[in-house]
């Protein structure tokens, strides 16, 4: 081996065009062919027509796997003198690379399920995936598990659809998925329209619409067109009240529904109207009612039922509760620390605004959030240094949990997109199945009528064409058996529902 290693630089030089060296042959191998070990034998592996070559001792480094054990002999082809595997050749390239280098890589462009099946076939554990690819593999594994869980839940939900015999169950399902019926879809769009009208009216009624007669100041549109805005608010509140009562009636667990966040938002959105109906024109009571009307702005949160983006944002904030708690806790600690230092740095300045530590809270909050109103400014050198450190610390503290929140939002958004895509694919597949069944049924009926006509012609003694005689009746019988089996299956599935309907009626 030493002589070969000595000749390798000259061989490389000859390969790039050093002609005088190329005329000299390489030395003979140190070990003759008849004295080579069997471990140095080459293995020819055929994977679905693509051939790979490797050394026997390369695959036998891992005796617990298929290629490294004697089990590979079951796949040996005596005629071709090779091992044949009817597997995926693209993934096998990474598996063979694992035998060569001891590092298993995950190809991102390959299907995760197919990759796991190939690893399981060749007896390789996914735990040996290298650190460079393990994070991607784990993320794809989690996404695939979530997708399978969503498919299972949706399939279970689809199987339970025929059991919705109660009117409350049908209404609750219509509220959760408006696309189930035309009436639910119309109600969905009507409530969304009135939510938009209510929010716009709440904004427009504060716009100035002229001057007050005999007084200084402008007159808002809410007071000038009081009757119009009152009727508009009444119509919106009636729609919201009807929606809330219908949801309360259809809820499977009314106590749980009333304690939910969206139920509380619905109540807070319509409550100021009914309180205002019973309030007199007393100035003190009217002032309290004006304060209560602020809660009408919560009607905008009703859009979360109509906007997928708002729901995703809510799920993201819920999943990032620990990160948001860390952000608030870090900001609170930094605010207290910098407010205390700022107070002691500025307390000896005449006319300072930093009169106490709580008064310095405002400056630290504005500085750490990079707003900088300028109403409180330090005057001493120590105070300016503390203010600069406070602003830099605020940027760092706020920026730390932001990537986690963004990644969670992206993950939840893509999950919802994949769920919607799977639902659309499932609907298209069911539609194709229905079309295929209808066409198959029509073909079966036409062939049955033609077969009956031919049988009647044979009984009457009429001669038939050669094509009719050669046609096999097996296909007709096959369609007939499939039709009977389908009817039996449908009866078995839907018979409990029919019995329940009969029981409830």
VORODO-124660 format. One record per residue (C-alpha): residue number from 1; x, y, z. Coordinates in pm, whole numbers. Layout:
<recs>
+-----+--------+--------+--------+
|   n |     c1 |     c2 |     c3 |
+-----+--------+--------+--------+
| NUM |      X |      Y |      Z |
...
+-----+--------+--------+--------+
</recs>
This chain:
<recs>
+-----+--------+--------+--------+
|   n |     c1 |     c2 |     c3 |
+-----+--------+--------+--------+
|   1 |      0 |      0 |      0 |
|   2 |    294 |    231 |     65 |
|   3 |    416 |    196 |   -294 |
|   4 |     68 |    278 |   -426 |
|   5 |     48 |    584 |   -203 |
|   6 |    386 |    696 |   -336 |
|   7 |    268 |    670 |   -696 |
|   8 |    -67 |    854 |   -642 |
|   9 |     73 |   1209 |   -691 |
|  10 |    233 |   1104 |  -1019 |
|  11 |    -88 |    940 |  -1136 |
|  12 |   -280 |   1262 |  -1066 |
|  13 |    -17 |   1460 |  -1253 |
|  14 |    -55 |   1227 |  -1549 |
|  15 |   -431 |   1272 |  -1538 |
|  16 |   -397 |   1647 |  -1590 |
|  17 |   -164 |   1603 |  -1890 |
|  18 |    184 |   1519 |  -1768 |
|  19 |    263 |   1291 |  -2061 |
|  20 |    609 |   1155 |  -1967 |
|  21 |    474 |   1019 |  -1640 |
|  22 |    170 |    872 |  -1817 |
|  23 |    392 |    640 |  -2016 |
|  24 |    515 |    459 |  -1704 |
|  25 |    275 |    198 |  -1565 |
|  26 |    167 |    185 |  -1203 |
|  27 |    328 |    -74 |   -974 |
|  28 |    144 |   -403 |   -917 |
|  29 |    -95 |   -426 |   -621 |
|  30 |     65 |   -540 |   -297 |
|  31 |   -182 |   -829 |   -256 |
|  32 |   -244 |  -1073 |   -545 |
|  33 |   -599 |  -1135 |   -660 |
|  34 |   -601 |  -1495 |   -543 |
|  35 |   -494 |  -1394 |   -193 |
|  36 |   -750 |  -1111 |   -139 |
|  37 |   -990 |  -1143 |    147 |
|  38 |  -1354 |  -1210 |     86 |
|  39 |  -1439 |   -891 |    278 |
|  40 |  -1291 |   -689 |    -10 |
|  41 |  -1541 |   -837 |   -255 |
|  42 |  -1756 |   -596 |   -451 |
|  43 |  -2132 |   -614 |   -414 |
|  44 |  -2357 |   -527 |   -705 |
|  45 |  -2694 |   -398 |   -585 |
|  46 |  -2978 |   -345 |   -830 |
|  47 |  -3251 |   -115 |   -698 |
|  48 |  -3541 |   -102 |   -946 |
|  49 |  -3306 |   -110 |  -1243 |
|  50 |  -3045 |    129 |  -1108 |
|  51 |  -2721 |    -46 |  -1013 |
|  52 |  -2499 |     47 |   -720 |
|  53 |  -2158 |    -95 |   -635 |
|  54 |  -1993 |   -105 |   -295 |
|  55 |  -1758 |   -319 |    -88 |
|  56 |  -1879 |   -604 |    127 |
|  57 |  -1701 |   -472 |    437 |
|  58 |  -1873 |   -135 |    382 |
|  59 |  -2222 |   -275 |    438 |
|  60 |  -2113 |   -524 |    703 |
|  61 |  -2011 |   -241 |    934 |
|  62 |  -2376 |   -237 |   1045 |
|  63 |  -2475 |   -602 |   1097 |
|  64 |  -2812 |   -508 |   1247 |
|  65 |  -2937 |   -377 |    913 |
|  66 |  -3064 |   -565 |    610 |
|  67 |  -2761 |   -515 |    388 |
|  68 |  -2518 |   -582 |    670 |
|  69 |  -2672 |   -914 |    774 |
|  70 |  -2725 |  -1249 |    606 |
|  71 |  -3084 |  -1154 |    524 |
|  72 |  -2963 |   -986 |    207 |
|  73 |  -2903 |  -1332 |     60 |
|  74 |  -3281 |  -1371 |     19 |
|  75 |  -3262 |  -1099 |   -247 |
|  76 |  -2964 |  -1244 |   -439 |
|  77 |  -3022 |  -1317 |   -807 |
|  78 |  -2812 |  -1615 |   -918 |
|  79 |  -2859 |  -1545 |  -1288 |
|  80 |  -2746 |  -1183 |  -1278 |
|  81 |  -2503 |  -1227 |   -984 |
|  82 |  -2651 |   -927 |   -804 |
|  83 |  -2881 |   -829 |   -522 |
|  84 |  -3216 |   -701 |   -646 |
|  85 |  -3446 |   -474 |   -441 |
|  86 |  -3774 |   -343 |   -576 |
|  87 |  -3745 |    -18 |   -381 |
|  88 |  -3698 |    355 |   -443 |
|  89 |  -3352 |    412 |   -598 |
|  90 |  -3344 |    785 |   -514 |
|  91 |  -3380 |    723 |   -142 |
|  92 |  -3146 |    423 |   -156 |
|  93 |  -2867 |    659 |   -260 |
|  94 |  -2886 |    824 |     85 |
|  95 |  -2907 |    484 |    255 |
|  96 |  -2592 |    361 |     79 |
|  97 |  -2420 |    686 |    170 |
|  98 |  -2497 |    605 |    534 |
|  99 |  -2307 |    274 |    500 |
| 100 |  -2013 |    457 |    346 |
| 101 |  -1982 |    758 |    577 |
| 102 |  -2177 |    660 |    887 |
| 103 |  -2399 |    973 |    851 |
| 104 |  -2762 |    951 |    745 |
| 105 |  -2908 |   1256 |    572 |
| 106 |  -3272 |   1347 |    511 |
| 107 |  -3361 |   1469 |    159 |
| 108 |  -3607 |   1756 |    191 |
| 109 |  -3762 |   1696 |   -150 |
| 110 |  -3863 |   1337 |    -69 |
| 111 |  -4188 |   1225 |     89 |
| 112 |  -4153 |   1168 |    462 |
| 113 |  -4369 |    857 |    468 |
| 114 |  -4179 |    700 |    179 |
| 115 |  -3848 |    784 |    347 |
| 116 |  -3958 |    619 |    672 |
| 117 |  -4076 |    312 |    485 |
| 118 |  -3740 |    275 |    310 |
| 119 |  -3554 |    312 |    640 |
| 120 |  -3778 |     52 |    803 |
| 121 |  -3727 |   -189 |    512 |
| 122 |  -3348 |   -170 |    532 |
| 123 |  -3354 |   -186 |    913 |
| 124 |  -3215 |    163 |    982 |
| 125 |  -3346 |    368 |   1275 |
| 126 |  -3429 |    735 |   1213 |
| 127 |  -3239 |    824 |   1530 |
| 128 |  -2910 |    803 |   1338 |
| 129 |  -3002 |   1102 |   1117 |
| 130 |  -2727 |   1360 |   1133 |
| 131 |  -2756 |   1684 |   1326 |
| 132 |  -2757 |   1882 |   1001 |
| 133 |  -3086 |   1722 |    894 |
| 134 |  -3251 |   1612 |   1218 |
| 135 |  -3431 |   1942 |   1283 |
| 136 |  -3590 |   1936 |    937 |
| 137 |  -3684 |   1571 |    980 |
| 138 |  -3841 |   1637 |   1320 |
| 139 |  -4040 |   1935 |   1190 |
| 140 |  -4168 |   1734 |    893 |
| 141 |  -4251 |   1448 |   1128 |
| 142 |  -4455 |   1677 |   1353 |
| 143 |  -4636 |   1833 |   1059 |
| 144 |  -4715 |   1492 |    917 |
| 145 |  -4848 |   1372 |   1253 |
| 146 |  -5067 |   1684 |   1281 |
| 147 |  -5193 |   1632 |    927 |
| 148 |  -5283 |   1270 |    999 |
| 149 |  -5459 |   1374 |   1318 |
| 150 |  -5657 |   1640 |   1132 |
| 151 |  -5753 |   1388 |    864 |
| 152 |  -5862 |   1141 |   1130 |
| 153 |  -6071 |   1402 |   1310 |
| 154 |  -6227 |   1522 |    986 |
| 155 |  -6306 |   1165 |    881 |
| 156 |  -6462 |   1097 |   1219 |
| 157 |  -6659 |   1418 |   1183 |
| 158 |  -6776 |   1319 |    837 |
| 159 |  -6882 |    979 |    965 |
| 160 |  -7085 |   1142 |   1241 |
| 161 |  -7265 |   1376 |   1003 |
| 162 |  -7564 |   1144 |    939 |
| 163 |  -7628 |   1129 |   1315 |
| 164 |  -7729 |   1498 |   1331 |
| 165 |  -8096 |   1427 |   1379 |
| 166 |  -8159 |   1697 |   1641 |
| 167 |  -8235 |   2054 |   1528 |
| 168 |  -7990 |   2191 |   1786 |
| 169 |  -7708 |   1978 |   1649 |
| 170 |  -7783 |   2090 |   1294 |
| 171 |  -7788 |   2456 |   1399 |
| 172 |  -7462 |   2426 |   1595 |
| 173 |  -7295 |   2259 |   1300 |
| 174 |  -7426 |   2533 |   1070 |
| 175 |  -7283 |   2803 |   1300 |
| 176 |  -6946 |   2627 |   1309 |
| 177 |  -6934 |   2561 |    933 |
| 178 |  -7157 |   2802 |    736 |
| 179 |  -7086 |   2625 |    406 |
| 180 |  -7299 |   2327 |    503 |
| 181 |  -7622 |   2486 |    381 |
| 182 |  -7749 |   2789 |    193 |
| 183 |  -7942 |   2930 |    491 |
| 184 |  -7634 |   2912 |    715 |
| 185 |  -7424 |   3083 |    450 |
| 186 |  -7679 |   3364 |    408 |
| 187 |  -7697 |   3416 |    784 |
| 188 |  -7316 |   3420 |    796 |
| 189 |  -7289 |   3700 |    541 |
| 190 |  -7579 |   3897 |    690 |
| 191 |  -7423 |   3904 |   1037 |
| 192 |  -7086 |   4000 |    886 |
| 193 |  -7251 |   4288 |    698 |
| 194 |  -7420 |   4422 |   1011 |
| 195 |  -7096 |   4397 |   1209 |
| 196 |  -6925 |   4615 |    948 |
| 197 |  -7219 |   4861 |    948 |
| 198 |  -7214 |   4885 |   1328 |
| 199 |  -6840 |   4953 |   1342 |
| 200 |  -6863 |   5216 |   1068 |
| 201 |  -7158 |   5385 |   1240 |
| 202 |  -6966 |   5395 |   1567 |
| 203 |  -6687 |   5581 |   1385 |
| 204 |  -6898 |   5814 |   1167 |
| 205 |  -7117 |   5939 |   1453 |
| 206 |  -6815 |   6117 |   1607 |
| 207 |  -6737 |   6314 |   1287 |
| 208 |  -6825 |   6689 |   1312 |
| 209 |  -7131 |   6778 |   1105 |
| 210 |  -7166 |   7151 |   1172 |
| 211 |  -7166 |   7404 |   1455 |
| 212 |  -7385 |   7401 |   1762 |
| 213 |  -7662 |   7662 |   1740 |
| 214 |  -7591 |   7944 |   1984 |
| 215 |  -7291 |   7766 |   2138 |
| 216 |  -6921 |   7738 |   2073 |
| 217 |  -6799 |   7412 |   1928 |
| 218 |  -6888 |   7162 |   1659 |
| 219 |  -7185 |   6930 |   1652 |
| 220 |  -7107 |   6560 |   1587 |
| 221 |  -7311 |   6360 |   1340 |
| 222 |  -7431 |   6132 |   1618 |
| 223 |  -7624 |   6419 |   1776 |
| 224 |  -7733 |   6589 |   1458 |
| 225 |  -7877 |   6272 |   1305 |
| 226 |  -7968 |   6109 |   1633 |
| 227 |  -8277 |   5927 |   1505 |
| 228 |  -8094 |   5779 |   1205 |
| 229 |  -7807 |   5643 |   1413 |
| 230 |  -8049 |   5515 |   1677 |
| 231 |  -8249 |   5317 |   1419 |
| 232 |  -7930 |   5185 |   1264 |
| 233 |  -7797 |   5080 |   1605 |
| 234 |  -8130 |   4918 |   1688 |
| 235 |  -8125 |   4708 |   1369 |
| 236 |  -7768 |   4595 |   1436 |
| 237 |  -7840 |   4509 |   1799 |
| 238 |  -8148 |   4308 |   1700 |
| 239 |  -7938 |   4103 |   1460 |
| 240 |  -7666 |   4051 |   1723 |
| 241 |  -7922 |   3956 |   1988 |
| 242 |  -8087 |   3706 |   1756 |
| 243 |  -7751 |   3553 |   1673 |
| 244 |  -7655 |   3524 |   2040 |
| 245 |  -7985 |   3365 |   2139 |
| 246 |  -7968 |   3116 |   1850 |
| 247 |  -7613 |   3021 |   1943 |
| 248 |  -7717 |   2986 |   2308 |
| 249 |  -8008 |   2765 |   2207 |
| 250 |  -7797 |   2544 |   1979 |
| 251 |  -7495 |   2514 |   2211 |
| 252 |  -7438 |   2157 |   2338 |
| 253 |  -7321 |   2292 |   2676 |
| 254 |  -7485 |   2627 |   2747 |
| 255 |  -7284 |   2699 |   3063 |
| 256 |  -6958 |   2643 |   2880 |
| 257 |  -7079 |   2858 |   2592 |
| 258 |  -7171 |   3148 |   2822 |
| 259 |  -6825 |   3134 |   2983 |
| 260 |  -6644 |   3143 |   2648 |
| 261 |  -6461 |   3454 |   2531 |
| 262 |  -6673 |   3508 |   2220 |
| 263 |  -6992 |   3482 |   2422 |
| 264 |  -6867 |   3749 |   2662 |
| 265 |  -6776 |   3971 |   2366 |
| 266 |  -7128 |   3927 |   2223 |
| 267 |  -7288 |   4027 |   2555 |
| 268 |  -7060 |   4329 |   2603 |
| 269 |  -7130 |   4441 |   2245 |
| 270 |  -7510 |   4451 |   2287 |
| 271 |  -7540 |   4536 |   2657 |
| 272 |  -7489 |   4919 |   2626 |
| 273 |  -7794 |   4946 |   2400 |
| 274 |  -8032 |   4782 |   2646 |
| 275 |  -7889 |   4978 |   2939 |
| 276 |  -7935 |   5301 |   2744 |
| 277 |  -8305 |   5229 |   2694 |
| 278 |  -8364 |   5244 |   3067 |
| 279 |  -8151 |   5548 |   3147 |
| 280 |  -8317 |   5885 |   3205 |
| 281 |  -8192 |   6224 |   3086 |
| 282 |  -8009 |   6296 |   3411 |
| 283 |  -7665 |   6444 |   3345 |
| 284 |  -7481 |   6217 |   3587 |
| 285 |  -7651 |   5905 |   3456 |
| 286 |  -7603 |   6017 |   3096 |
| 287 |  -7230 |   6067 |   3157 |
| 288 |  -7203 |   5713 |   3288 |
| 289 |  -7390 |   5587 |   2982 |
| 290 |  -7151 |   5770 |   2750 |
| 291 |  -6865 |   5589 |   2925 |
| 292 |  -7053 |   5262 |   2884 |
| 293 |  -7095 |   5321 |   2511 |
| 294 |  -6720 |   5278 |   2474 |
| 295 |  -6777 |   4905 |   2506 |
| 296 |  -6948 |   4907 |   2167 |
| 297 |  -6602 |   4898 |   2015 |
| 298 |  -6588 |   4531 |   2120 |
| 299 |  -6819 |   4457 |   1830 |
| 300 |  -6515 |   4461 |   1606 |
| 301 |  -6397 |   4142 |   1777 |
| 302 |  -6703 |   3969 |   1632 |
| 303 |  -6510 |   3971 |   1302 |
| 304 |  -6300 |   3687 |   1441 |
| 305 |  -6585 |   3450 |   1348 |
| 306 |  -6566 |   3576 |    991 |
| 307 |  -6190 |   3618 |    949 |
| 308 |  -5950 |   3326 |    948 |
| 309 |  -5654 |   3560 |    998 |
| 310 |  -5792 |   3692 |   1328 |
| 311 |  -5853 |   3338 |   1449 |
| 312 |  -5498 |   3242 |   1358 |
| 313 |  -5371 |   3548 |   1547 |
| 314 |  -5570 |   3442 |   1852 |
| 315 |  -5435 |   3087 |   1833 |
| 316 |  -5083 |   3226 |   1799 |
| 317 |  -5114 |   3446 |   2108 |
| 318 |  -5256 |   3152 |   2299 |
| 319 |  -4973 |   2921 |   2194 |
| 320 |  -4714 |   3191 |   2274 |
| 321 |  -4842 |   3257 |   2626 |
| 322 |  -4511 |   3159 |   2786 |
| 323 |  -4308 |   3379 |   2548 |
| 324 |  -4543 |   3675 |   2602 |
| 325 |  -4521 |   3620 |   2979 |
| 326 |  -4142 |   3624 |   2953 |
| 327 |  -4161 |   3949 |   2753 |
| 328 |  -4386 |   4119 |   3008 |
| 329 |  -4177 |   3998 |   3300 |
| 330 |  -3853 |   4116 |   3137 |
| 331 |  -4000 |   4455 |   3054 |
| 332 |  -4133 |   4496 |   3409 |
| 333 |  -3793 |   4417 |   3558 |
| 334 |  -3613 |   4656 |   3320 |
| 335 |  -3868 |   4933 |   3380 |
| 336 |  -3830 |   4911 |   3757 |
| 337 |  -3449 |   4901 |   3739 |
| 338 |  -3406 |   5193 |   3496 |
| 339 |  -3677 |   5403 |   3664 |
| 340 |  -3502 |   5366 |   3999 |
| 341 |  -3160 |   5458 |   3857 |
| 342 |  -3308 |   5749 |   3660 |
| 343 |  -3481 |   5890 |   3967 |
| 344 |  -3163 |   5894 |   4174 |
| 345 |  -2966 |   6040 |   3883 |
| 346 |  -3214 |   6329 |   3829 |
| 347 |  -3357 |   6400 |   4176 |
| 348 |  -3114 |   6687 |   4252 |
| 349 |  -3201 |   6881 |   3934 |
| 350 |  -3426 |   7184 |   3988 |
| 351 |  -3767 |   7154 |   3822 |
| 352 |  -3714 |   6794 |   3721 |
| 353 |  -4002 |   6579 |   3608 |
| 354 |  -3854 |   6273 |   3775 |
| 355 |  -4020 |   6346 |   4108 |
| 356 |  -4056 |   5981 |   4209 |
| 357 |  -3983 |   5633 |   4088 |
| 358 |  -4343 |   5579 |   3968 |
| 359 |  -4318 |   5908 |   3780 |
| 360 |  -4004 |   5777 |   3608 |
| 361 |  -4196 |   5470 |   3493 |
| 362 |  -4347 |   5668 |   3208 |
| 363 |  -4005 |   5772 |   3077 |
| 364 |  -3866 |   5418 |   3089 |
| 365 |  -4175 |   5272 |   2919 |
| 366 |  -4163 |   5528 |   2637 |
| 367 |  -3786 |   5488 |   2597 |
| 368 |  -3778 |   5105 |   2599 |
| 369 |  -4056 |   5086 |   2341 |
| 370 |  -3862 |   5336 |   2121 |
| 371 |  -4147 |   5588 |   2113 |
| 372 |  -3969 |   5887 |   2269 |
| 373 |  -4237 |   6152 |   2317 |
| 374 |  -3987 |   6402 |   2463 |
| 375 |  -4209 |   6522 |   2748 |
| 376 |  -3955 |   6393 |   3006 |
| 377 |  -3587 |   6441 |   2925 |
| 378 |  -3285 |   6374 |   3151 |
| 379 |  -3048 |   6669 |   3204 |
| 380 |  -2751 |   6518 |   3385 |
| 381 |  -2478 |   6318 |   3212 |
| 382 |  -2553 |   6012 |   3425 |
| 383 |  -2921 |   6039 |   3336 |
| 384 |  -2843 |   6058 |   2962 |
| 385 |  -2616 |   5754 |   2985 |
| 386 |  -2888 |   5561 |   3168 |
| 387 |  -3142 |   5672 |   2906 |
| 388 |  -2921 |   5546 |   2622 |
| 389 |  -2867 |   5211 |   2792 |
| 390 |  -3244 |   5193 |   2859 |
| 391 |  -3329 |   5242 |   2489 |
| 392 |  -3078 |   4977 |   2376 |
| 393 |  -3199 |   4733 |   2639 |
| 394 |  -3558 |   4786 |   2530 |
| 395 |  -3475 |   4695 |   2169 |
| 396 |  -3302 |   4376 |   2279 |
| 397 |  -3569 |   4268 |   2529 |
| 398 |  -3856 |   4323 |   2285 |
| 399 |  -3675 |   4159 |   1992 |
| 400 |  -3591 |   3834 |   2174 |
| 401 |  -3936 |   3663 |   2174 |
| 402 |  -4046 |   3805 |   1838 |
| 403 |  -3896 |   3524 |   1620 |
| 404 |  -4074 |   3261 |   1832 |
| 405 |  -4408 |   3438 |   1790 |
| 406 |  -4353 |   3480 |   1415 |
| 407 |  -4258 |   3112 |   1371 |
| 408 |  -4567 |   2999 |   1565 |
| 409 |  -4788 |   3226 |   1355 |
| 410 |  -4635 |   3086 |   1034 |
| 411 |  -4677 |   2728 |   1157 |
| 412 |  -5044 |   2775 |   1254 |
| 413 |  -5115 |   2963 |    931 |
| 414 |  -4968 |   2686 |    715 |
| 415 |  -5158 |   2424 |    916 |
| 416 |  -5485 |   2602 |    842 |
| 417 |  -5392 |   2638 |    477 |
| 418 |  -5316 |   2267 |    452 |
| 419 |  -5641 |   2180 |    630 |
| 420 |  -5842 |   2393 |    387 |
| 421 |  -5658 |   2237 |     94 |
| 422 |  -5730 |   1886 |    219 |
| 423 |  -6098 |   1970 |    263 |
| 424 |  -6115 |   2102 |    -92 |
| 425 |  -5937 |   1791 |   -224 |
| 426 |  -6173 |   1567 |    -27 |
| 427 |  -6476 |   1746 |   -170 |
| 428 |  -6338 |   1713 |   -524 |
| 429 |  -6265 |   1345 |   -468 |
| 430 |  -6616 |   1281 |   -338 |
| 431 |  -6760 |   1466 |   -636 |
| 432 |  -6556 |   1252 |   -877 |
| 433 |  -6673 |    938 |   -696 |
| 434 |  -7036 |   1047 |   -726 |
| 435 |  -6990 |   1118 |  -1097 |
| 436 |  -6821 |    781 |  -1148 |
| 437 |  -7101 |    604 |   -962 |
| 438 |  -7364 |    781 |  -1169 |
| 439 |  -7193 |    696 |  -1497 |
| 440 |  -7133 |    337 |  -1383 |
| 441 |  -7497 |    305 |  -1284 |
| 442 |  -7612 |    442 |  -1619 |
| 443 |  -7379 |    204 |  -1804 |
| 444 |  -7505 |    -84 |  -1593 |
| 445 |  -7869 |     -3 |  -1670 |
| 446 |  -7800 |     29 |  -2045 |
| 447 |  -7605 |   -298 |  -2055 |
| 448 |  -7874 |   -471 |  -1853 |
| 449 |  -8141 |   -358 |  -2095 |
| 450 |  -7927 |   -470 |  -2390 |
| 451 |  -7866 |   -809 |  -2227 |
| 452 |  -8237 |   -852 |  -2159 |
| 453 |  -8308 |   -763 |  -2519 |
| 454 |  -8054 |  -1019 |  -2643 |
| 455 |  -8193 |  -1287 |  -2410 |
| 456 |  -8544 |  -1214 |  -2534 |
| 457 |  -8420 |  -1235 |  -2893 |
| 458 |  -8254 |  -1569 |  -2826 |
| 459 |  -8571 |  -1707 |  -2673 |
| 460 |  -8771 |  -1596 |  -2974 |
| 461 |  -8524 |  -1770 |  -3207 |
| 462 |  -8376 |  -1462 |  -3374 |
| 463 |  -8015 |  -1470 |  -3492 |
| 464 |  -7765 |  -1232 |  -3328 |
| 465 |  -7446 |  -1076 |  -3457 |
| 466 |  -7110 |  -1231 |  -3383 |
| 467 |  -7018 |   -937 |  -3156 |
| 468 |  -7319 |  -1001 |  -2935 |
| 469 |  -7239 |  -1371 |  -2915 |
| 470 |  -6876 |  -1314 |  -2817 |
| 471 |  -6959 |  -1059 |  -2545 |
| 472 |  -6920 |  -1212 |  -2200 |
| 473 |  -7197 |  -1176 |  -1946 |
| 474 |  -6940 |  -1171 |  -1665 |
| 475 |  -6919 |   -790 |  -1666 |
| 476 |  -7295 |   -760 |  -1630 |
| 477 |  -7295 |   -997 |  -1336 |
| 478 |  -7002 |   -809 |  -1185 |
| 479 |  -7190 |   -477 |  -1197 |
| 480 |  -7494 |   -648 |  -1051 |
| 481 |  -7296 |   -785 |   -754 |
| 482 |  -7129 |   -449 |   -690 |
| 483 |  -7469 |   -280 |   -695 |
| 484 |  -7610 |   -527 |   -444 |
| 485 |  -7305 |   -490 |   -220 |
| 486 |  -7331 |   -111 |   -228 |
| 487 |  -7699 |   -124 |   -134 |
| 488 |  -7624 |   -365 |    152 |
| 489 |  -7338 |   -145 |    281 |
| 490 |  -7549 |    168 |    271 |
| 491 |  -7828 |     -9 |    454 |
| 492 |  -7591 |   -133 |    723 |
| 493 |  -7442 |    212 |    776 |
| 494 |  -7760 |    412 |    779 |
| 495 |  -7995 |    166 |    946 |
| 496 |  -7909 |    285 |   1304 |
| 497 |  -7983 |    640 |   1195 |
| 498 |  -8318 |    534 |   1056 |
| 499 |  -8396 |    353 |   1380 |
| 500 |  -8298 |    660 |   1584 |
| 501 |  -8515 |    884 |   1368 |
| 502 |  -8805 |    646 |   1418 |
| 503 |  -8739 |    640 |   1792 |
| 504 |  -8722 |   1018 |   1829 |
| 505 |  -9033 |   1070 |   1618 |
+-----+--------+--------+--------+
</recs>
